[in-house]
Amino acid sequence: MKILVTGGAGFIASHIVDAYIQAGHEVTVLDNLVTGKKENINPKAVFYHLDIQDAQVVDIFAKHRFDLVNHHAAQMDVRRSVEDPVYDARNNVLGMLNILQACVKTGVQRFIFASSGGAVYGEQVTFPADERHQTQPYSPYGITKLVGEKYLFFYALTYQLGYTILRYANVYGPRQNPHGEAGVVAIFCRRLLDGQQPIIFGNGEQTRDFVYVKDVVTANVKALDRKDNEILNIGTSTETTINEVYEHLNALIGAGMAQKHGPAKEGEQFRSVIDYGYAKKVLDWQPQYDLQTGLKETVAYFQ
Ligand SMILES: NC(=O)c1ccc[n+]([C@@H]2O[C@H](COP(=O)([O-])OP(=O)(O)OC[C@H]3O[C@@H](n4cnc5c(N)ncnc54)[C@H](O)[C@@H]3O)[C@@H](O)[C@H]2O)c1
């Protein structure tokens, strides 16, 4: 298959590119390298250093005639989206629309979209949240991810572009940026390995659903065969506190550093955990990595 992966120089999508190439697909990567890194890009992929908002995007589509687009390029920092919602919307709404228009103009049949199970539901009222949980995002980032989903519904209805929306939980693993604002596992790992004290925001009892990047890749491989306009949670249905993650990493690394807490981040969700039951049913997907195993591999990478 001829596949375009947007954001393919980034943490999650670079692993997806590797898996698609491994499976024998022809892969093109489109990335502006704002957070992605050139060294993450598989040398067998064709690479375009370009913003998804650029008018030249359609020329790349016309040249390659992609069968499927896997859309991961995005502004993915929740706090930045709060500080600069216009920047967030330019990338996540206008950028995505530019990609969708290029799909229509060049007859792309299928689309996979990286949405966020951590952000679109907002503060949850049931645990774990399944795909029918109310969507009341607490951040501009959650809003723009949800808007992307709604546009896909429109493009499927109007132009028969078949889609799979994958709502990820908190993804962690090798290549995650340890210097960003998001990605608590990578940040704690880097600091503990460097002998620097990580700060836990608030009391650390806030929970997240941590899914290992290799499991996310498997979902993206399985989704290649589908075009039935589904929304699927990709998480573990398991809630873990930030304090627990800290203690796992502290023990794995042998850092022996006591917890240090700072002020809570305003507007941060308190509990987040998503139900993967529907993905199991329709995609035959379930997580293969428990937290301990995933963290061990992640620590080995950062070492
Ligand atoms: N990391 C998570 O836990 C998580 C959870 C839910 C959803 N997601 C989604 O998964 C996707 C990938 O996230 P990630 O964690 O790998 O982040 P990342 O920042 O490593 O990857 C994003 C990639 O997109 C590129 N990019 C950003 N804006 C662009 C633009 N305007 N034009 C071209 N390229 C652009 C970046 O350079 C980077 O390579 C994002 O869409 C994100 O919203 C991530």
PDBQT file of the ligand as one rigid body, heavy atoms in Angstrom, charges set to zero:
ROOT
HETATM    1  N1  LIG A 401       1.688  11.139  23.270  1.00  0.00    +0.000 N 
HETATM    2  C1  LIG A 401       0.474  10.846  23.674  1.00  0.00    +0.000 C 
HETATM    3  O1  LIG A 401       0.297  10.372  24.795  1.00  0.00    +0.000 OA
HETATM    4  C2  LIG A 401      -0.711  11.070  22.766  1.00  0.00    +0.000 A 
HETATM    5  C3  LIG A 401      -1.989  10.776  23.269  1.00  0.00    +0.000 A 
HETATM    6  C4  LIG A 401      -3.093  10.970  22.445  1.00  0.00    +0.000 A 
HETATM    7  C5  LIG A 401      -2.911  11.410  21.146  1.00  0.00    +0.000 A 
HETATM    8  N2  LIG A 401      -1.663  11.699  20.687  1.00  0.00    +0.000 N 
HETATM    9  C6  LIG A 401      -1.540  12.195  19.310  1.00  0.00    +0.000 C 
HETATM   10  O2  LIG A 401      -0.578  11.427  18.615  1.00  0.00    +0.000 OA
HETATM   11  C7  LIG A 401       0.093  12.248  17.671  1.00  0.00    +0.000 C 
HETATM   12  C8  LIG A 401       1.590  12.143  17.822  1.00  0.00    +0.000 C 
HETATM   13  O3  LIG A 401       1.963  12.585  19.113  1.00  0.00    +0.000 OA
HETATM   14  P1  LIG A 401       3.425  12.379  19.714  1.00  0.00    +0.000 P 
HETATM   15  O4  LIG A 401       3.282  12.164  21.160  1.00  0.00    +0.000 OA
HETATM   16  O5  LIG A 401       4.174  11.399  18.898  1.00  0.00    +0.000 OA
HETATM   17  O6  LIG A 401       4.014  13.855  19.533  1.00  0.00    +0.000 OA
HETATM   18  P2  LIG A 401       5.237  14.411  18.688  1.00  0.00    +0.000 P 
HETATM   19  O7  LIG A 401       5.285  15.867  18.959  1.00  0.00    +0.000 OA
HETATM   20  O8  LIG A 401       6.473  13.606  18.942  1.00  0.00    +0.000 OA
HETATM   21  O9  LIG A 401       4.772  14.135  17.197  1.00  0.00    +0.000 OA
HETATM   22  C9  LIG A 401       4.113  15.080  16.399  1.00  0.00    +0.000 C 
HETATM   23  C10 LIG A 401       4.858  15.181  15.070  1.00  0.00    +0.000 C 
HETATM   24  O10 LIG A 401       4.142  16.046  14.205  1.00  0.00    +0.000 OA
HETATM   25  C11 LIG A 401       5.019  17.025  13.677  1.00  0.00    +0.000 C 
HETATM   26  N3  LIG A 401       4.228  18.231  13.443  1.00  0.00    +0.000 N 
HETATM   27  C12 LIG A 401       3.612  19.009  14.365  1.00  0.00    +0.000 A 
HETATM   28  N4  LIG A 401       2.962  20.020  13.767  1.00  0.00    +0.000 NA
HETATM   29  C13 LIG A 401       3.159  19.883  12.435  1.00  0.00    +0.000 A 
HETATM   30  C14 LIG A 401       2.751  20.611  11.294  1.00  0.00    +0.000 A 
HETATM   31  N5  LIG A 401       2.006  21.707  11.408  1.00  0.00    +0.000 N 
HETATM   32  N6  LIG A 401       3.146  20.180  10.064  1.00  0.00    +0.000 NA
HETATM   33  C15 LIG A 401       3.923  19.069   9.938  1.00  0.00    +0.000 A 
HETATM   34  N7  LIG A 401       4.337  18.341  10.974  1.00  0.00    +0.000 NA
HETATM   35  C16 LIG A 401       3.966  18.738  12.215  1.00  0.00    +0.000 A 
HETATM   36  C17 LIG A 401       6.101  17.204  14.709  1.00  0.00    +0.000 C 
HETATM   37  O11 LIG A 401       7.316  17.706  14.184  1.00  0.00    +0.000 OA
HETATM   38  C18 LIG A 401       6.261  15.773  15.231  1.00  0.00    +0.000 C 
HETATM   39  O12 LIG A 401       7.185  15.042  14.457  1.00  0.00    +0.000 OA
HETATM   40  C19 LIG A 401      -0.456  13.659  17.852  1.00  0.00    +0.000 C 
HETATM   41  O13 LIG A 401      -1.490  13.866  16.914  1.00  0.00    +0.000 OA
HETATM   42  C20 LIG A 401      -1.039  13.627  19.242  1.00  0.00    +0.000 C 
HETATM   43  O14 LIG A 401      -2.085  14.550  19.404  1.00  0.00    +0.000 OA
HETATM   44  C21 LIG A 401      -0.562  11.546  21.469  1.00  0.00    +0.000 A 
ENDROOT
TORSDOF 0
